[in-house]
């Protein structure tokens, strides 16, 4: 977090001053950083953040759960004089933390590796197996599979309709040129999803962890000793671990065409400290490869619901194609690594088997 010139006397922010009275604190002045306020007081420098009250219960519960499990790489949340972790005021929920300057320099790759190592440690300390309703799992599987097969049918029919035209629009021509890649991604997702279900349909339990909910380098900051801490747990939840991994990987792939070997390295750095089970990885591969945003763009255009110009639609489709290909590279690298691991395990097993 960096200093800025947006300073104001405390008497110009009555809400903040009122909230901070609950902490027995005299405010000297305040800087605004959107929903975060940097508070200079007689007791030091703090960060005061506000959120919607409906998000507060799970947020505080999950942070407390991590504390109790021994995970301390969360920026501490201070209690009020009457031992509350947050203050409700004027329809907002406020909580107070120390202000960390986050001035550590270092290689981008090393920062990512440390963040993923800490994420794996957080998941390890909060992991818990829960009972699964097997009928509910089957229903989820059938709904998802039907939806994805319908997407496949839609693409096949749309391409046929485009190719029947004498003159295709630029968008339609672009969809046709990308069709093979979108179709292959869909088929891969469906295949992995079916394999996941076959492996788990008789299993009565699933692993869950406390997820951060919004993993990014912006939400992983350093203290003066160089230790990394997570902030912003407002979207935290109890869910399978891929709920933290997938959004980060997809966001990392939203760029120009690039072979992100670093992304795969970060993921496997996480696996070193929190290995995924085979069925968990299958499900993550399925969701990661699914070309949902490209399909949605084509459907909106085909239905006449797009408010973009033809040029904007083609530009957006090109970006979705880059995303698809960047993710395809990640997925294929994961596939390659997992195949190598299986081959090595089988070779080791063969060496240990006595000759016949």
C-alpha positions as CSV (number, residue, x, y, z in Angstrom):
1,X,0.0,0.0,0.0
2,X,1.5,3.4,-1.0
3,X,1.2,6.8,0.4
4,X,-0.8,9.4,-1.6
5,X,-1.8,13.0,-1.2
6,X,-5.4,12.3,-0.5
7,X,-5.2,13.3,3.2
8,X,-7.9,14.9,5.2
9,X,-8.4,16.0,8.8
10,X,-10.4,13.6,11.0
11,X,-13.2,16.0,11.4
12,X,-14.0,15.8,7.7
13,X,-14.8,12.0,8.1
14,X,-17.4,11.7,10.8
15,X,-18.2,8.0,10.0
16,X,-14.6,7.0,10.4
17,X,-14.2,9.0,13.6
18,X,-17.4,7.5,15.1
19,X,-16.3,3.9,14.2
20,X,-12.8,4.4,15.7
21,X,-14.3,5.5,19.0
22,X,-15.1,1.8,19.5
23,X,-11.4,1.2,19.6
24,X,-10.6,4.0,22.1
25,X,-8.5,5.7,19.5
26,X,-7.8,9.4,18.9
27,X,-7.7,10.1,15.1
28,X,-5.1,12.6,13.9
29,X,-5.8,12.5,10.1
30,X,-7.0,10.1,7.4
31,X,-6.1,9.1,3.9
32,X,-8.7,7.6,1.5
33,X,-7.9,4.6,-0.7
34,X,-11.4,3.7,-1.9
35,X,-13.0,1.4,0.6
36,X,-9.8,1.4,2.7
37,X,-8.9,4.3,4.9
38,X,-5.4,4.9,6.3
39,X,-5.8,6.2,9.8
40,X,-3.1,8.0,11.6
41,X,-3.8,8.0,15.3
42,X,-2.3,8.4,18.8
43,X,-1.8,4.6,18.8
44,X,-0.1,4.2,15.4
45,X,-1.1,3.8,11.8
46,X,-4.1,1.5,10.8
47,X,-6.2,0.4,7.9
48,X,-9.9,0.7,8.3
49,X,-12.0,-1.1,5.7
50,X,-15.7,-1.2,5.1
51,X,-17.9,-3.9,3.5
52,X,-21.5,-4.9,3.1
53,X,-23.0,-6.5,6.3
54,X,-24.2,-9.6,4.5
55,X,-20.6,-10.6,3.7
56,X,-19.4,-10.0,7.2
57,X,-20.6,-13.2,9.0
58,X,-18.8,-15.7,6.8
59,X,-15.8,-13.5,6.6
60,X,-15.2,-13.2,10.3
61,X,-16.1,-16.8,10.9
62,X,-13.5,-18.0,8.3
63,X,-10.8,-15.7,9.6
64,X,-11.4,-17.0,13.2
65,X,-11.3,-20.6,11.9
66,X,-7.9,-20.0,10.3
67,X,-6.6,-18.4,13.5
68,X,-7.8,-21.3,15.6
69,X,-6.1,-23.8,13.2
70,X,-2.8,-22.1,13.6
71,X,-2.6,-20.1,10.4
72,X,-1.2,-16.7,11.2
73,X,-0.3,-15.2,7.8
74,X,-3.5,-13.1,7.8
75,X,-3.2,-9.4,8.5
76,X,-4.6,-9.3,12.1
77,X,-8.1,-7.9,12.6
78,X,-8.3,-5.9,15.8
79,X,-11.1,-6.2,18.3
80,X,-13.1,-3.3,19.7
81,X,-13.2,-2.5,23.4
82,X,-16.1,-4.9,23.8
83,X,-14.4,-7.7,21.9
84,X,-16.1,-7.3,18.5
85,X,-14.2,-7.9,15.3
86,X,-16.3,-5.4,13.3
87,X,-18.5,-2.3,13.8
88,X,-21.8,-1.9,12.1
89,X,-22.4,1.8,11.2
90,X,-24.7,3.5,8.7
91,X,-25.3,0.3,6.8
92,X,-21.6,-0.6,6.4
93,X,-19.5,-3.1,8.4
94,X,-16.1,-1.8,9.4
95,X,-13.0,-3.7,10.6
96,X,-9.6,-2.5,11.6
97,X,-6.1,-3.9,10.7
98,X,-2.5,-2.7,11.0
99,X,-1.2,-0.8,8.0
100,X,1.5,-2.6,6.1
101,X,3.5,-0.6,3.6
102,X,4.2,-3.6,1.3
103,X,7.4,-2.1,0.0
104,X,9.3,-5.3,-0.5
105,X,11.1,-5.6,-3.8
106,X,11.8,-8.9,-5.5
107,X,11.3,-11.0,-8.6
108,X,7.7,-11.4,-9.8
109,X,8.1,-15.2,-10.0
110,X,9.4,-15.5,-6.4
111,X,6.5,-13.4,-5.1
112,X,4.0,-15.7,-6.9
113,X,5.7,-18.8,-5.5
114,X,5.6,-17.5,-2.0
115,X,1.9,-16.6,-2.3
116,X,1.1,-20.1,-3.6
117,X,3.1,-21.7,-0.9
118,X,1.2,-19.7,1.7
119,X,-2.1,-20.5,0.0
120,X,-1.3,-24.2,0.1
121,X,-0.4,-23.9,3.8
122,X,-3.7,-22.2,4.5
123,X,-5.6,-24.9,2.7
124,X,-3.6,-27.6,4.5
125,X,-4.4,-26.2,7.9
126,X,-8.1,-25.8,7.1
127,X,-8.8,-28.9,5.1
128,X,-11.8,-31.0,6.1
129,X,-13.7,-33.9,4.6
130,X,-17.4,-33.4,4.4
131,X,-20.2,-35.8,3.6
132,X,-21.6,-35.6,0.1
133,X,-25.2,-36.2,-0.9
134,X,-24.6,-38.7,-3.7
135,X,-28.0,-38.0,-5.4
136,X,-27.1,-34.3,-5.4
137,X,-23.7,-35.0,-7.0
138,X,-25.4,-37.2,-9.6
139,X,-27.9,-34.5,-10.4
140,X,-25.1,-31.8,-10.6
141,X,-23.2,-34.1,-13.0
142,X,-26.2,-34.7,-15.2
143,X,-27.2,-31.0,-15.3
144,X,-23.7,-29.9,-16.2
145,X,-23.1,-32.6,-18.8
146,X,-26.5,-31.8,-20.4
147,X,-25.6,-28.1,-20.5
148,X,-22.2,-28.7,-22.0
149,X,-23.5,-31.1,-24.6
150,X,-26.1,-28.4,-25.5
151,X,-23.3,-25.9,-25.9
152,X,-21.6,-28.3,-28.3
153,X,-24.8,-28.8,-30.3
154,X,-25.3,-25.1,-30.4
155,X,-21.8,-24.5,-31.9
156,X,-22.1,-27.3,-34.4
157,X,-25.5,-25.9,-35.6
158,X,-24.2,-22.3,-35.6
159,X,-21.2,-23.2,-37.8
160,X,-23.5,-25.0,-40.3
161,X,-25.8,-22.0,-40.5
162,X,-22.8,-19.7,-41.1
163,X,-21.3,-21.8,-43.8
164,X,-24.6,-21.9,-45.7
165,X,-24.5,-18.1,-46.2
166,X,-23.1,-16.6,-49.4
167,X,-21.6,-13.8,-47.4
168,X,-20.7,-14.2,-43.7
169,X,-20.2,-11.3,-41.4
170,X,-16.7,-10.6,-40.1
171,X,-17.7,-12.1,-36.8
172,X,-19.2,-15.2,-38.3
173,X,-16.1,-15.7,-40.4
174,X,-13.9,-15.4,-37.3
175,X,-16.1,-17.9,-35.4
176,X,-15.7,-20.4,-38.2
177,X,-11.9,-20.0,-38.2
178,X,-11.8,-20.6,-34.4
179,X,-14.4,-23.4,-34.4
180,X,-12.0,-26.3,-34.3
181,X,-10.2,-25.0,-31.2
182,X,-13.4,-24.1,-29.3
183,X,-14.9,-27.6,-30.2
184,X,-11.7,-29.4,-29.0
185,X,-11.7,-27.5,-25.7
186,X,-15.4,-28.4,-25.2
187,X,-14.7,-32.1,-25.9
188,X,-11.7,-32.1,-23.6
189,X,-13.8,-30.5,-20.7
190,X,-16.6,-33.1,-21.2
191,X,-14.2,-36.0,-21.3
192,X,-12.4,-34.9,-18.1
193,X,-15.8,-34.3,-16.4
194,X,-17.0,-37.7,-17.3
195,X,-13.8,-39.3,-16.0
196,X,-14.1,-37.3,-12.8
197,X,-17.6,-38.6,-12.2
198,X,-16.7,-42.2,-12.8
199,X,-13.9,-41.9,-10.2
200,X,-16.1,-40.2,-7.6
201,X,-19.7,-41.5,-8.0
202,X,-19.3,-44.0,-5.2
203,X,-17.3,-41.7,-2.9
204,X,-19.3,-40.3,0.1
205,X,-16.9,-37.5,1.0
206,X,-15.1,-34.5,-0.5
207,X,-12.3,-32.4,0.7
208,X,-13.0,-28.7,1.5
209,X,-10.8,-25.9,2.7
210,X,-11.2,-22.3,3.7
211,X,-10.8,-20.5,0.4
212,X,-9.5,-16.9,0.2
213,X,-12.0,-16.1,-2.6
214,X,-10.0,-13.4,-4.4
215,X,-6.3,-14.6,-4.7
216,X,-4.0,-12.0,-6.3
217,X,-0.7,-10.3,-5.6
218,X,-2.7,-7.2,-4.6
219,X,-4.1,-9.2,-1.7
220,X,-0.7,-10.7,-0.6
221,X,1.4,-8.1,1.1
222,X,4.6,-8.0,3.1
223,X,5.6,-6.6,6.5
224,X,8.9,-4.9,7.3
225,X,10.5,-8.4,7.9
226,X,9.6,-9.6,4.5
227,X,6.9,-12.0,5.6
228,X,3.9,-12.4,3.3
229,X,0.3,-12.0,4.6
230,X,-3.1,-12.4,2.9
231,X,-5.6,-9.5,3.2
232,X,-9.2,-9.1,1.9
233,X,-11.0,-12.3,3.0
234,X,-14.4,-10.8,2.3
235,X,-15.1,-13.4,-0.4
236,X,-13.8,-16.3,1.7
237,X,-15.8,-19.5,1.8
238,X,-15.6,-23.2,2.6
239,X,-15.2,-25.0,-0.7
240,X,-12.9,-27.3,-2.7
241,X,-9.4,-25.9,-3.3
242,X,-9.8,-25.3,-7.0
243,X,-12.2,-22.4,-6.1
244,X,-9.0,-20.4,-5.3
245,X,-6.8,-21.7,-8.1
246,X,-9.1,-21.5,-11.1
247,X,-9.9,-17.8,-11.0
248,X,-6.2,-16.9,-10.6
249,X,-5.1,-19.1,-13.5
250,X,-7.9,-17.8,-15.8
251,X,-7.1,-14.2,-14.9
252,X,-3.4,-14.8,-15.6
253,X,-4.3,-16.1,-19.1
254,X,-6.4,-13.0,-20.0
255,X,-3.6,-11.5,-22.0
256,X,-2.0,-11.5,-25.4
257,X,-0.9,-15.0,-26.7
258,X,1.7,-16.3,-24.3
259,X,3.0,-19.7,-23.1
260,X,2.7,-19.2,-19.4
261,X,5.2,-21.8,-18.1
262,X,5.3,-19.7,-14.9
263,X,1.6,-20.3,-14.3
264,X,2.2,-24.0,-14.4
265,X,5.3,-23.7,-12.1
266,X,3.2,-21.7,-9.6
267,X,0.5,-24.3,-9.6
268,X,3.0,-27.2,-9.0
269,X,4.7,-25.2,-6.3
270,X,1.3,-25.2,-4.6
271,X,1.0,-29.0,-5.2
272,X,4.3,-29.5,-3.4
273,X,2.7,-28.3,-0.2
274,X,-0.9,-29.4,-0.8
275,X,-1.1,-32.2,-3.3
276,X,-4.4,-32.6,-5.1
277,X,-6.1,-35.9,-5.4
278,X,-6.5,-37.4,-8.9
279,X,-10.2,-36.7,-8.9
280,X,-9.7,-33.1,-7.7
281,X,-7.3,-32.4,-10.5
282,X,-9.6,-34.0,-13.1
283,X,-12.4,-31.7,-12.1
284,X,-10.1,-28.6,-12.1
285,X,-8.8,-29.5,-15.6
286,X,-12.4,-29.9,-16.8
287,X,-13.5,-26.5,-15.5
288,X,-10.2,-24.8,-16.6
289,X,-10.5,-25.9,-20.2
290,X,-14.2,-25.1,-20.6
291,X,-14.5,-22.2,-23.1
292,X,-17.4,-20.6,-21.4
293,X,-16.7,-16.9,-22.2
294,X,-16.1,-17.6,-25.9
295,X,-19.4,-19.6,-26.1
296,X,-21.3,-16.8,-24.3
297,X,-20.0,-14.2,-26.8
298,X,-21.1,-16.3,-29.8
299,X,-24.6,-16.9,-28.3
300,X,-25.2,-13.3,-27.5
301,X,-24.2,-12.3,-31.1
302,X,-26.3,-15.1,-32.7
303,X,-29.4,-14.1,-30.6
304,X,-29.1,-10.5,-31.7
305,X,-28.5,-9.3,-28.1
306,X,-25.1,-7.8,-28.6
307,X,-25.0,-4.0,-28.3
308,X,-21.4,-3.9,-29.6
309,X,-20.3,-2.9,-33.1
310,X,-19.2,-5.6,-35.5
311,X,-15.6,-4.5,-35.0
312,X,-15.9,-4.7,-31.2
313,X,-17.5,-8.1,-31.4
314,X,-14.6,-9.4,-33.5
315,X,-12.1,-7.8,-31.2
316,X,-13.7,-9.4,-28.2
317,X,-13.8,-12.8,-29.9
318,X,-10.1,-12.5,-30.7
319,X,-9.4,-11.9,-27.1
320,X,-11.5,-14.9,-26.1
321,X,-9.5,-17.0,-28.6
322,X,-6.2,-15.8,-27.0
323,X,-7.6,-16.8,-23.6
324,X,-8.6,-20.2,-24.9
325,X,-5.2,-20.9,-26.4
326,X,-3.3,-19.6,-23.3
327,X,-5.4,-21.9,-21.1
328,X,-4.9,-24.8,-23.6
329,X,-1.2,-24.4,-23.2
330,X,-1.5,-24.7,-19.4
331,X,-3.9,-27.6,-19.6
332,X,-1.6,-29.5,-22.0
333,X,1.4,-28.9,-19.8
334,X,-0.5,-30.2,-16.8
335,X,-1.5,-33.2,-18.8
336,X,2.1,-33.8,-19.9
337,X,3.4,-33.6,-16.3
338,X,0.7,-35.9,-15.0
339,X,1.4,-38.5,-17.7
340,X,5.1,-38.4,-16.8
341,X,4.3,-38.9,-13.2
342,X,2.2,-41.9,-14.0
343,X,4.8,-43.4,-16.2
344,X,7.5,-42.9,-13.5
345,X,5.2,-44.5,-10.9
346,X,4.5,-47.5,-13.1
347,X,8.2,-47.9,-13.9
348,X,9.1,-47.8,-10.2
349,X,6.3,-50.4,-9.5
350,X,7.6,-52.7,-12.2
351,X,11.2,-52.5,-10.8
352,X,9.9,-53.6,-7.4
353,X,7.8,-56.5,-8.7
354,X,9.6,-59.9,-8.4
355,X,10.5,-61.6,-11.7
356,X,8.0,-64.3,-12.8
